[in-house]
Amino acid sequence: MKKWSTVLLATLLALVLAACGDKAEPQTGTKEENKSEVTLEEVYKKAMERQNELESVSADLKLDQTLAFGSGDESFDMTSKSEMKMDTIVEPLSMYMNGTMTMVDPETGEDANVDMEMYMSEQGLFMHDSESKQWMKLPSEQFDMIIGQAANQVNASEQLEQLKSFIDDFKFEQTDSEYILTLDAASEKFKEYMLEQMQVNQMLGLPEEEQQLLDNMNYEAISYVIHINKETYDIAKMDMVMDVTIDIEGEVMSMSMNTDITFNNFNGVKNIVVPQEVIDQAVEIQQ
């Protein structure tokens, strides 16, 4: 978690380096005695230091997603809601996640629940297929790419240098207990940066036709809100709203995602062990 949350800070907090002297504007209702004169530079430095100290963390994640394709009688809409809990240990990088995704059947309007469970450790990445009741394992070469990509992205100084030019989209506020950093990144420059950072084809080895879908993706709106605890400088919460469109053979599919992540149990996760029966039963995913 430190790896990707470090990237998160580098990606979002670095946007304000050009305005390090700016102070957080208090939101309405903030008590006078709780107003802080800390600058963005100080918040950035302390938050990064705190992230580098983290050995483990837990998180609750909620994701609402809507897909729309076609028009008129040929239109197709699908909505889903996911709720997941995650535990992560930094060294060696390991993760456990479980939760439920609820999808609305576009024909019947009825809810269909899909249970999700995943382990990731040095032994590999294992996902449970709730339909077949079978554990699946990601091929070693794809797993190695994911781990390698995560390690490469930890270079915070490089991220900072790349993102200085996005300062104009950034807002810095405070409440009684938190610093709030908001980024509305609808600029074409930021969209291009997001596409570069995805590098999904390198991470997952996607087939050419699937990679073409990513190439035809357009970011219509991107919004991040990060809440940083004033006392501990932990990232307490992150909200992300993203609207994208994808051109598929002349038809446009729109996708809206609303993600809410709340972090807790800082340094409280002591071990994550992949059960031996999961390792023994897992079937490698065929490419």
C-alpha positions as CSV (number, residue, x, y, z in Angstrom):
1,M,0.0,0.0,0.0
2,K,2.9,2.3,0.6
3,K,3.9,1.8,-3.0
4,W,0.7,2.9,-4.6
5,S,-0.2,5.5,-1.9
6,T,3.2,7.0,-2.4
7,V,2.5,7.3,-6.1
8,L,-0.9,8.7,-5.1
9,L,0.8,11.5,-3.1
10,A,3.4,12.1,-5.8
11,T,0.6,12.3,-8.4
12,L,-1.7,14.6,-6.5
13,L,0.3,16.5,-3.9
14,A,3.1,17.3,-6.3
15,L,0.7,19.4,-8.3
16,V,1.1,22.1,-5.7
17,L,4.9,22.4,-5.6
18,A,4.8,25.6,-7.6
19,A,2.6,27.2,-5.0
20,C,4.4,26.0,-1.8
21,G,3.6,29.3,0.0
22,D,-0.1,28.9,-0.3
23,K,-2.0,28.1,2.9
24,A,-5.1,25.9,3.3
25,E,-8.3,27.9,3.1
26,P,-10.6,27.0,6.0
27,Q,-14.0,25.5,5.1
28,T,-17.1,27.0,6.5
29,G,-17.6,25.8,10.2
30,T,-13.9,25.3,10.9
31,K,-13.1,26.5,14.4
32,E,-10.6,29.3,14.8
33,E,-8.4,27.4,17.2
34,N,-8.2,24.5,14.7
35,K,-7.2,26.6,11.7
36,S,-3.7,25.8,10.6
37,E,-1.1,28.1,8.9
38,V,0.8,25.1,7.5
39,T,1.7,25.5,3.9
40,L,1.3,23.0,1.1
41,E,5.0,22.3,1.1
42,E,4.8,21.3,4.7
43,V,1.7,19.1,4.3
44,Y,3.4,17.4,1.3
45,K,6.6,16.7,3.1
46,K,5.0,15.4,6.3
47,A,2.5,13.3,4.4
48,M,5.3,11.7,2.3
49,E,7.3,11.0,5.4
50,R,4.3,9.3,7.1
51,Q,3.7,7.2,4.0
52,N,7.3,6.0,4.0
53,E,6.8,4.9,7.6
54,L,3.8,2.7,6.9
55,E,4.4,-1.0,7.2
56,S,0.7,-2.0,6.6
57,V,-2.8,-0.6,6.3
58,S,-6.4,-1.6,5.8
59,A,-9.0,0.0,3.6
60,D,-12.7,0.0,2.9
61,L,-13.6,0.6,-0.8
62,K,-16.9,1.4,-2.4
63,L,-17.2,1.6,-6.2
64,D,-20.2,2.6,-8.2
65,Q,-20.0,2.1,-12.0
66,T,-22.3,2.8,-14.9
67,L,-21.8,1.7,-18.5
68,A,-23.9,2.9,-21.4
69,F,-23.6,1.8,-25.0
70,G,-25.6,2.6,-28.1
71,S,-28.7,4.7,-28.6
72,G,-32.4,4.3,-29.1
73,D,-33.7,0.7,-29.3
74,E,-30.1,-0.5,-29.4
75,S,-29.1,1.2,-26.2
76,F,-27.6,-0.9,-23.4
77,D,-27.1,0.3,-19.8
78,M,-25.5,-1.6,-16.9
79,T,-24.8,-0.5,-13.3
80,S,-22.8,-2.2,-10.6
81,K,-21.9,-1.5,-7.0
82,S,-18.9,-3.0,-5.3
83,E,-17.9,-3.0,-1.6
84,M,-14.6,-4.5,-0.6
85,K,-12.2,-4.7,2.3
86,M,-8.5,-4.8,1.8
87,D,-5.4,-5.5,3.9
88,T,-2.0,-4.7,2.6
89,I,1.6,-5.3,3.9
90,V,4.4,-3.3,2.3
91,E,7.4,-5.5,2.6
92,P,7.2,-8.1,1.1
93,L,4.3,-6.7,-0.9
94,S,1.2,-8.7,-0.1
95,M,-2.5,-8.1,-0.1
96,Y,-5.8,-9.7,0.8
97,M,-9.1,-8.5,-0.6
98,N,-12.7,-9.7,-0.3
99,G,-16.1,-8.2,-1.0
100,T,-19.2,-8.3,-3.2
101,M,-20.1,-6.7,-6.5
102,T,-23.8,-6.2,-7.2
103,M,-24.8,-5.9,-10.9
104,V,-28.3,-5.0,-12.2
105,D,-29.4,-7.2,-15.0
106,P,-30.3,-4.8,-17.9
107,E,-33.1,-7.2,-19.1
108,T,-34.8,-8.2,-15.9
109,G,-33.8,-5.3,-13.6
110,E,-32.9,-7.7,-10.9
111,D,-29.7,-7.6,-8.8
112,A,-27.1,-10.3,-9.3
113,N,-24.4,-10.6,-6.5
114,V,-20.9,-11.7,-7.3
115,D,-18.5,-12.5,-4.4
116,M,-14.9,-11.5,-4.9
117,E,-11.8,-12.7,-3.1
118,M,-8.1,-12.3,-3.9
119,Y,-4.7,-13.0,-2.4
120,M,-1.4,-11.5,-3.6
121,S,2.0,-12.5,-2.2
122,E,5.4,-13.5,-3.3
123,Q,3.8,-16.8,-4.3
124,G,1.6,-15.1,-6.9
125,L,-1.8,-13.5,-7.4
126,F,-4.8,-15.7,-6.7
127,M,-8.5,-14.8,-7.6
128,H,-11.6,-16.8,-6.7
129,D,-14.2,-17.3,-9.5
130,S,-17.5,-17.4,-7.6
131,E,-19.3,-18.9,-10.6
132,S,-17.1,-21.9,-11.0
133,K,-16.0,-22.0,-7.3
134,Q,-12.5,-22.3,-8.6
135,W,-9.3,-20.5,-7.5
136,M,-7.4,-19.0,-10.5
137,K,-3.8,-17.9,-10.6
138,L,-2.3,-15.2,-12.7
139,P,0.5,-16.4,-15.0
140,S,3.9,-15.8,-13.6
141,E,5.1,-13.4,-16.4
142,Q,2.0,-11.2,-15.9
143,F,2.4,-11.2,-12.2
144,D,6.1,-10.2,-12.5
145,M,5.1,-7.3,-14.8
146,I,2.6,-6.0,-12.3
147,I,5.1,-6.2,-9.4
148,G,7.8,-4.6,-11.5
149,Q,5.6,-1.8,-12.7
150,A,4.6,-1.1,-9.1
151,A,8.2,-0.9,-8.1
152,N,9.1,1.5,-11.0
153,Q,6.2,3.8,-10.1
154,V,7.6,4.5,-6.6
155,N,10.1,7.0,-8.0
156,A,8.3,10.0,-6.4
157,S,10.9,12.6,-7.5
158,E,10.3,11.7,-11.1
159,Q,6.5,11.9,-10.6
160,L,6.9,15.2,-8.9
161,E,8.9,16.6,-11.8
162,Q,6.4,15.4,-14.4
163,L,3.4,16.9,-12.6
164,K,4.5,20.4,-11.7
165,S,2.6,21.8,-14.7
166,F,-0.9,20.8,-13.3
167,I,-0.9,23.3,-10.5
168,D,-3.7,25.4,-11.9
169,D,-6.3,22.6,-11.4
170,F,-5.5,22.3,-7.7
171,K,-7.4,23.4,-4.6
172,F,-6.2,23.3,-0.9
173,E,-8.6,23.5,2.1
174,Q,-8.9,22.5,5.7
175,T,-11.5,21.4,8.3
176,D,-11.0,21.0,12.0
177,S,-9.3,17.7,11.6
178,E,-8.2,17.4,8.0
179,Y,-6.4,19.0,5.1
180,I,-8.4,18.5,1.9
181,L,-6.7,18.5,-1.5
182,T,-9.0,18.6,-4.5
183,L,-8.1,18.2,-8.2
184,D,-10.5,18.6,-11.1
185,A,-8.3,17.4,-13.9
186,A,-10.3,17.8,-17.2
187,S,-7.4,19.3,-19.2
188,E,-6.2,17.4,-22.2
189,K,-2.7,17.5,-20.8
190,F,-3.7,15.6,-17.7
191,K,-5.7,13.1,-19.7
192,E,-2.6,12.3,-21.8
193,Y,-0.6,11.9,-18.6
194,M,-3.2,9.4,-17.2
195,L,-3.1,7.4,-20.4
196,E,0.7,7.2,-20.2
197,Q,0.6,6.2,-16.6
198,M,-1.8,3.3,-17.2
199,Q,0.6,1.3,-19.3
200,V,-1.9,-1.5,-19.0
201,N,-0.5,-3.4,-22.1
202,Q,2.8,-3.7,-20.3
203,M,1.3,-4.7,-17.0
204,L,-1.2,-7.3,-18.2
205,G,-0.1,-8.2,-21.7
206,L,-3.5,-7.3,-23.2
207,P,-4.4,-8.6,-26.7
208,E,-4.1,-6.1,-29.5
209,E,-7.8,-5.6,-29.9
210,E,-8.3,-4.9,-26.2
211,Q,-5.3,-2.5,-26.2
212,Q,-7.0,-0.6,-29.1
213,L,-10.0,0.0,-26.8
214,L,-7.7,1.7,-24.3
215,D,-6.2,3.8,-27.1
216,N,-9.7,4.9,-28.1
217,M,-10.5,6.0,-24.5
218,N,-11.2,9.6,-23.8
219,Y,-11.3,11.1,-20.3
220,E,-14.3,13.5,-20.1
221,A,-13.9,14.4,-16.4
222,I,-11.6,13.4,-13.6
223,S,-11.9,14.5,-10.0
224,Y,-9.8,13.6,-6.9
225,V,-10.4,14.5,-3.3
226,I,-7.8,13.5,-0.7
227,H,-8.3,13.9,3.0
228,I,-5.1,14.0,5.1
229,N,-5.3,13.8,8.9
230,K,-3.9,17.0,10.5
231,E,-2.3,15.2,13.5
232,T,-0.9,12.0,11.9
233,Y,-0.6,13.0,8.2
234,D,-2.1,9.7,7.3
235,I,-4.3,9.6,4.1
236,A,-7.7,9.1,5.8
237,K,-9.8,9.0,2.7
238,M,-9.7,9.3,-1.1
239,D,-12.6,10.0,-3.4
240,M,-12.3,9.7,-7.2
241,V,-14.9,10.4,-9.9
242,M,-14.1,9.6,-13.5
243,D,-16.1,9.8,-16.6
244,V,-14.7,8.3,-19.8
245,T,-15.9,7.4,-23.3
246,I,-14.6,4.7,-25.5
247,D,-15.0,4.5,-29.3
248,I,-15.9,0.9,-30.3
249,E,-16.2,0.4,-34.0
250,G,-17.9,3.7,-34.5
251,E,-20.2,3.3,-31.4
252,V,-19.5,5.2,-28.2
253,M,-19.6,3.6,-24.8
254,S,-19.6,5.8,-21.8
255,M,-18.4,4.8,-18.4
256,S,-18.8,6.6,-15.1
257,M,-17.0,5.5,-11.9
258,N,-17.3,6.9,-8.4
259,T,-14.7,5.4,-6.0
260,D,-14.6,6.0,-2.2
261,I,-11.7,4.6,-0.2
262,T,-11.4,5.0,3.5
263,F,-8.1,3.9,5.1
264,N,-7.8,2.5,8.7
265,N,-5.8,0.2,10.9
266,F,-2.5,1.9,10.1
267,N,0.4,-0.5,10.8
268,G,-2.1,-3.0,12.3
269,V,-1.9,-5.8,9.7
270,K,0.7,-8.2,10.9
271,N,0.6,-11.0,8.3
272,I,-1.1,-12.1,5.1
273,V,-0.9,-15.8,4.4
274,V,-2.2,-17.5,1.2
275,P,-3.9,-20.7,2.4
276,Q,-2.2,-23.9,1.2
277,E,-5.5,-25.2,-0.2
278,V,-5.7,-22.1,-2.4
279,I,-2.2,-22.6,-3.8
280,D,-2.9,-26.3,-4.3
281,Q,-6.3,-25.9,-6.1
282,A,-5.5,-22.8,-8.2
283,V,-5.6,-23.2,-12.0
284,E,-3.4,-20.9,-14.0
285,I,-5.4,-18.4,-16.2
286,Q,-4.9,-19.2,-19.9
287,Q,-3.9,-16.3,-22.0
